[in-house]
Amino acid sequence: MIEDKTKVFRPIHYLGSKLRMLNFIEDTINEIDPEKGGVCDLFTGSGSVAFHLSNSRPVTAVDIQEYSKVICSAILQKQNIENNYLNDFLNECKNSSHYSALLNSVRPLIEYEESAIQKALDKTSLEDLCHILEEGSIISYEISKKNNNKSLLFKHIKQVLENFKDNGISDVDSLSIRYFGGFYFSYKQTCQIDSILHQINKADLEIKNSLLAPLLSTMSDAVNTVGKHFAQPIRPRNRKGMIKANLGKTVSTDRRIDIFTLYQKWLKKYNTLTDSNYDHAIYSTDYDDALDKLPNNVSVVYADPPYTREHYSRFYHVLETVCIRDLPKISTIVLKGETILSRGLYREKRHQSVFCIRSLAPIAFDNMFQKISAKGLKLILSYSPYDETKETHPRVVKMKVLIDLAKKYFNNVEVKSVGEFTHSKLTHKAKHLDASKAAEVLIICQ
């Protein structure tokens, strides 16, 4: 996949292989459609390809997840916001009575966490920090009903919940603290995130996405997890159950990032993006429905669906919750006969693409090819080959099968290699998977 499904859009100048890949896609589209008609990015994700193409032709961005709609709205339908407004907005986030109430309510956990991090850095004790990383989630505490546990951490959580009630702070207005504090971010950082969300909710509708998208990028930069995404929370213990000696260092840098300062930088980056000369469309829907209602100006479809059984919504569940701003149920797993909360505290009923399901993917590809061909459109399909002799993530549909399916509906099917690129490595070095030297190809269907 050329669009990295684990990373949030970063509107900066791309360097190295990423830029080469984006240029290769653009050049290929220009070759098969020199008239510069519209292009539909059918699985937009975090918007890198859509944004890259948006200055040379009209783009229709399609994705079923809300976080993608928010980001694409900010980058493709840019609102020019005056700097004075942004400064006043940020000052309100920092100085509002709501933020003050949040800080006062959560102070017991903030102070406990800061002390735990310092103890870990000083090598005097790792236990408190380990306990926060394993059981410091307020929502987990509420669901698991650990009220009888006499640990100091749970005592502080109970006090914070009482403070919320006393200060009239609703569950929605403390959403990030409840769901992500102590687990993905520091408790203080989640107070800052909730303060920003509170102000965004009060903003005019037409600029909300322009304020929310920078927060998503901020959270993606600040999150304290394996790989800097939201699928793999920090594991404080090794396989033998021993607390990792470098835990303080692993946690401290990310959790001491000031969210307000980082958010201010992202506000500026989004607000200074170049305005496009084209009208772009954004569809928050499934690929199948989107193909039924494409704008008349679309002449090329670019498709980069997921190809492995990986459940990619795990990588975005935190951002999805922030965008929807609901109070989702947490998914569960059965471990040794016991039903427990998922380790990442993932949302229930997260979207899983049919392209990730071995039994459904061939049918989905056949349907996609048929619909695009029936509309007389050209298709560029991104695909990542893999070496079946090595420990790479297997594809649910092999490239030969895809080509054979495409040939049922298109007269000319050609394969072009993007070059020797590899994907981001998101895990420990020992777990890195080899990438094929022909890590990306484009299947061109006309």
C-alpha positions in Angstrom: 0.0 0.0 0.0 1.4 3.4 -1.0 -0.8 5.2 1.5 0.6 4.2 4.8 -2.5 3.0 6.7 -0.9 3.6 10.1 0.1 7.2 9.8 -1.8 10.4 10.1 -1.5 13.1 7.4 1.4 15.5 7.8 1.1 18.5 5.4 4.8 19.1 5.0 7.2 18.6 2.0 7.7 14.9 1.6 11.2 13.6 1.3 12.8 10.5 -0.2 10.8 7.5 -1.2 7.5 8.9 -0.1 7.7 11.8 -2.5 9.0 9.6 -5.3 6.0 7.3 -4.9 3.5 10.2 -4.9 5.2 11.6 -8.0 5.0 8.2 -9.7 1.3 7.9 -9.0 0.8 11.4 -10.4 2.9 10.8 -13.5 1.0 7.5 -14.2 -2.3 9.2 -13.9 -1.2 12.0 -16.2 0.0 9.4 -18.8 -3.4 7.7 -19.0 -5.4 10.9 -18.6 -3.5 13.8 -20.1 -6.8 15.8 -20.3 -6.5 16.3 -16.4 -10.0 15.0 -15.6 -11.1 14.3 -12.0 -9.5 11.5 -10.0 -11.3 9.5 -7.3 -9.1 8.4 -4.4 -11.3 5.4 -3.4 -9.6 4.5 -0.1 -8.3 7.9 1.0 -7.2 7.2 4.5 -5.2 10.1 5.9 -5.2 11.9 2.6 -1.5 11.9 1.4 -2.3 10.9 -2.2 -5.4 13.0 -2.4 -3.6 16.1 -1.2 -0.7 15.5 -3.6 -3.0 15.3 -6.6 -5.3 18.2 -5.5 -3.2 20.9 -7.0 -3.2 19.4 -10.5 -6.8 18.1 -10.9 -10.1 17.9 -9.0 -10.1 15.1 -6.4 -13.0 13.0 -5.0 -11.8 11.6 -1.6 -13.7 8.5 -0.4 -13.3 6.8 3.0 -15.8 5.3 5.4 -14.0 6.5 8.6 -14.8 9.9 10.2 -11.2 10.8 10.9 -10.5 10.7 7.1 -13.4 13.0 6.4 -12.1 15.5 9.0 -8.6 15.5 7.6 -9.7 15.7 3.9 -12.1 18.5 4.6 -9.2 20.5 6.2 -6.8 19.9 3.3 -9.0 19.7 0.3 -11.7 22.3 1.2 -9.4 24.6 3.1 -10.9 27.4 5.2 -8.8 30.5 5.4 -8.9 31.5 9.1 -7.5 34.8 10.4 -4.5 34.4 12.6 -6.1 36.6 15.2 -9.0 34.2 15.5 -6.6 31.2 15.9 -4.7 33.0 18.6 -7.9 33.9 20.5 -9.1 30.3 20.1 -5.9 28.9 21.5 -5.9 31.3 24.4 -9.5 30.3 25.2 -8.4 26.7 25.3 -5.6 27.5 27.7 -7.5 29.9 30.0 -11.1 28.7 30.0 -12.9 27.8 33.2 -13.5 24.4 31.6 -9.8 23.7 31.4 -9.3 24.9 34.9 -12.0 22.6 36.1 -10.5 19.7 34.3 -7.1 20.3 35.8 -8.4 20.6 39.3 -10.5 17.5 38.9 -7.7 15.4 37.5 -4.9 16.8 39.7 -4.6 13.7 41.9 -3.8 11.5 38.8 -1.6 14.2 37.2 0.6 14.5 40.3 0.7 10.7 40.8 1.8 10.1 37.2 4.5 12.9 37.3 5.9 11.3 40.5 5.8 7.8 39.0 7.7 9.0 35.9 10.3 10.7 38.0 10.8 7.7 40.2 11.3 5.6 37.0 13.8 8.0 35.6 15.7 8.1 39.0 15.6 4.2 39.0 14.1 4.3 42.5 10.9 2.6 41.6 9.2 1.4 38.4 6.1 -0.1 40.0 3.8 3.0 40.0 4.5 3.8 36.3 4.0 0.2 35.3 0.7 0.2 37.2 -0.5 3.3 35.3 0.4 1.8 31.9 -1.4 -1.4 32.7 -4.4 -0.3 34.7 -4.5 3.5 34.6 -7.5 3.9 32.3 -10.5 5.5 33.9 -12.9 3.8 31.5 -11.3 0.4 32.2 -11.7 1.1 36.0 -15.4 1.9 35.6 -16.2 -1.1 33.4 -14.1 -3.6 35.4 -15.6 -2.3 38.8 -12.3 -2.4 40.7 -13.7 -0.2 43.4 -12.7 -2.6 46.1 -9.1 -2.6 45.2 -7.1 -0.5 47.7 -4.2 0.5 45.4 -3.2 4.1 45.4 -3.8 4.4 41.7 -7.4 3.3 42.0 -7.9 5.5 45.0 -6.9 8.5 42.8 -9.1 7.4 39.9 -12.1 7.1 42.3 -11.3 10.6 43.6 -11.1 12.0 40.1 -14.5 10.6 39.2 -16.0 12.2 42.3 -14.4 15.5 41.3 -16.0 15.3 37.9 -19.4 15.0 39.5 -18.7 17.8 42.0 -17.5 20.1 39.2 -20.3 19.2 36.8 -18.0 17.8 34.2 -19.9 15.4 31.8 -18.5 12.2 30.4 -18.3 13.8 26.9 -16.4 16.8 28.2 -13.9 14.5 29.8 -13.8 12.0 26.9 -10.1 11.9 26.3 -9.3 11.7 30.0 -11.6 8.8 30.6 -10.7 6.8 27.5 -7.0 7.6 26.8 -5.5 9.2 30.0 -2.6 7.2 31.5 -2.8 4.7 28.6 -2.0 6.6 25.4 -1.3 10.0 26.8 -0.4 11.6 30.2 -3.4 12.7 32.3 -2.4 16.3 31.9 -2.2 15.9 28.1 -5.7 14.5 28.0 -7.0 17.5 30.0 -5.5 19.7 27.3 -7.0 17.6 24.5 -10.4 17.8 26.1 -10.1 21.5 26.6 -9.4 21.9 22.8 -12.3 19.6 21.9 -14.6 21.7 24.2 -13.7 24.9 22.3 -13.9 23.2 18.9 -17.5 22.0 19.7 -18.4 25.7 20.3 -16.9 26.9 17.0 -18.8 27.6 13.8 -19.7 24.5 11.8 -17.8 25.5 8.7 -14.4 25.8 10.4 -14.7 22.8 12.9 -12.8 20.4 10.7 -10.1 23.0 10.2 -9.6 23.1 13.9 -10.1 19.4 14.6 -7.6 18.1 11.9 -4.6 19.8 13.5 -5.6 18.2 16.8 -5.5 14.7 15.1 -2.0 15.4 13.8 -1.0 16.7 17.3 -2.3 13.6 19.0 -0.5 11.4 16.4 2.8 13.1 17.1 2.4 13.1 20.9 0.9 9.6 21.5 3.1 7.4 23.7 2.8 4.0 22.1 4.8 1.4 20.1 5.3 2.9 16.6 3.6 6.2 17.4 0.2 4.9 16.4 -2.8 3.8 18.3 -2.7 0.0 17.8 0.0 -1.1 20.2 0.1 0.5 23.7 3.3 0.4 25.6 4.1 -3.0 27.2 5.8 -2.1 30.5 6.9 -5.8 31.1 9.1 -8.2 29.1 8.0 -11.7 28.3 9.2 -12.9 31.6 6.9 -10.5 33.4 9.7 -8.2 34.6 9.3 -4.5 34.4 11.5 -3.0 31.7 14.4 -1.1 33.1 14.2 1.8 30.6 10.5 2.4 31.2 10.9 5.9 32.5 12.9 7.0 29.4 10.3 5.2 27.1 7.5 7.2 28.6 8.8 10.5 29.7 9.6 12.3 26.4 6.2 11.8 24.8 4.2 12.4 28.0 6.0 15.7 28.7 5.0 17.2 25.3 2.8 20.2 25.8 -0.3 19.6 23.7 -1.1 23.3 23.4 2.3 24.2 22.0 2.3 21.3 19.5 -1.3 22.1 18.5 -0.4 25.7 17.8 2.3 24.5 15.4 -0.2 22.2 13.6 -2.8 25.0 13.4 -0.3 27.1 11.6 0.7 24.3 9.2 -2.8 23.5 8.2 -3.8 27.2 7.9 -0.9 28.0 5.6 -1.5 25.1 3.2 -1.7 26.3 -0.4 -5.2 26.9 -1.7 -6.3 24.6 -4.5 -7.7 25.9 -7.8 -10.1 23.0 -8.1 -13.4 22.1 -6.4 -12.9 18.8 -4.5 -15.5 16.4 -3.2 -15.4 14.3 0.0 -17.6 11.2 0.5 -17.7 9.6 3.9 -19.1 6.2 2.8 -18.2 2.7 1.7 -16.3 2.3 -1.6 -19.3 0.5 -3.2 -21.8 3.3 -2.5 -19.2 5.9 -3.6 -18.8 4.3 -7.0 -22.5 4.6 -7.6 -22.5 8.3 -7.1 -19.2 9.6 -8.4 -19.2 13.2 -9.8 -19.3 13.4 -13.6 -15.9 14.9 -13.8 -14.1 11.8 -12.6 -12.1 10.0 -15.3 -9.6 8.0 -13.2 -10.0 6.0 -10.1 -7.0 5.4 -7.8 -7.5 2.6 -5.4 -5.2 1.5 -2.6 -7.3 -0.9 -0.5 -5.8 -2.9 2.4 -4.5 -6.3 1.3 -3.7 -8.1 4.5 -5.8 -9.4 7.3 -4.6 -6.6 9.5 -7.5 -4.7 11.2 -6.4 -1.2 10.2 -9.1 0.6 12.2 -7.0 -0.3 15.3 -4.5 2.3 14.1 -7.1 5.0 14.2 -9.6 4.1 16.9 -8.5 6.9 19.2 -8.8 9.5 16.4 -12.2 8.1 15.3 -13.5 8.5 18.9 -12.3 12.1 19.1 -13.9 13.0 15.8 -17.2 11.4 16.5 -17.0 12.5 20.2 -19.2 9.7 21.4 -18.8 7.4 24.4 -18.1 4.0 22.7 -18.3 0.6 24.2 -14.9 -1.1 24.5 -14.3 -4.3 22.6 -13.5 -7.5 24.5 -11.5 -10.6 23.9 -11.7 -14.1 25.4 -8.4 -15.1 27.1 -8.1 -18.5 28.8 -11.8 -18.7 29.1 -12.2 -15.2 30.6 -13.8 -12.2 28.8 -11.6 -9.2 29.2 -11.3 -5.7 27.7 -9.1 -5.5 24.5 -5.5 -4.5 25.4 -5.8 -1.4 23.3 -9.2 -0.5 24.6 -10.5 -0.4 21.1 -13.9 0.8 20.1 -16.6 -1.8 19.6 -17.9 -2.3 16.0 -14.9 -0.9 14.3 -15.0 -1.0 10.6 -13.1 -3.9 8.9 -12.7 -3.7 5.2 -14.0 -6.6 3.1 -10.7 -6.3 1.3 -9.1 -7.7 4.5 -11.2 -10.8 4.6 -10.0 -13.7 2.6 -13.4 -15.1 1.7 -14.8 -11.7 0.7 -11.9 -9.9 -0.9 -12.0 -11.5 -4.4 -15.8 -10.7 -4.6 -15.1 -7.1 -3.5 -12.4 -6.7 -6.1 -14.6 -8.2 -8.8 -17.4 -5.8 -7.9 -15.0 -2.8 -7.9 -13.6 -3.7 -11.3 -17.1 -4.3 -12.7 -18.4 -0.9 -11.5 -15.5 1.1 -12.6 -15.4 -0.5 -16.0 -19.2 -0.1 -16.5 -18.7 3.7 -16.0 -16.0 3.8 -18.7 -13.4 5.0 -16.1 -9.7 4.1 -15.9 -8.3 2.4 -12.8 -5.0 2.6 -11.1 -4.7 -0.1 -8.4 -1.9 0.0 -5.9 -0.5 -3.3 -4.8 2.4 -4.5 -2.6 3.9 -7.8 -3.7 5.5 -9.9 -1.1 8.0 -12.8 -0.9 6.1 -15.9 0.0 9.4 -17.6 1.2 9.9 -14.9 3.8 8.1 -13.8 7.0 6.1 -11.0 5.3 2.4 -10.2 5.8 0.6 -12.5 3.3 -1.9 -10.8 1.0 -5.5 -12.1 1.1 -5.5 -11.9 -2.7 -2.5 -12.6 -4.9 -1.5 -10.2 -7.6 -2.1 -12.8 -10.4 -5.6 -13.3 -9.2 -6.2 -9.5 -9.2 -4.8 -9.2 -12.8 -7.0 -12.1 -14.0 -10.1 -10.5 -12.4 -9.3 -7.1 -13.9 -8.9 -8.6 -17.4 -12.6 -9.7 -17.2 -13.6 -6.1 -17.4 -10.7 -4.1 -18.9 -9.2 -4.5 -22.4 -5.7 -3.4 -21.3 -4.1 -4.4 -17.9 -0.5 -3.3 -17.3 1.7 -3.6 -14.3 4.3 -0.9 -13.4 6.8 -1.1 -10.6 7.2 1.9 -8.4 10.7 0.9 -7.4 12.6 -0.4 -4.5 10.8 1.0 -1.6 10.0 -0.4 1.8 7.3 0.4 4.3 7.6 2.0 7.7 8.8 -0.4 10.3 6.5 0.0 13.3 7.8 -2.6 15.7 11.0 -3.7 17.5 13.8 -4.5 15.2 13.6 -8.2 15.9 10.0 -8.2 14.6 10.7 -6.3 11.3 9.4 -8.0 8.3 11.3 -8.0 5.0 9.8 -6.1 2.2 10.0 -7.1 -1.4 12.4 -5.0 -3.5 9.5 -4.3 -5.8 7.5 -3.1 -2.7 4.9 -1.2 -4.8 3.4 -1.8 -8.1 0.6 0.0 -10.0 -1.9 -2.2 -11.9 -3.2 0.1 -14.7 -6.6 -0.9 -16.1 -8.0 0.8 -19.2 
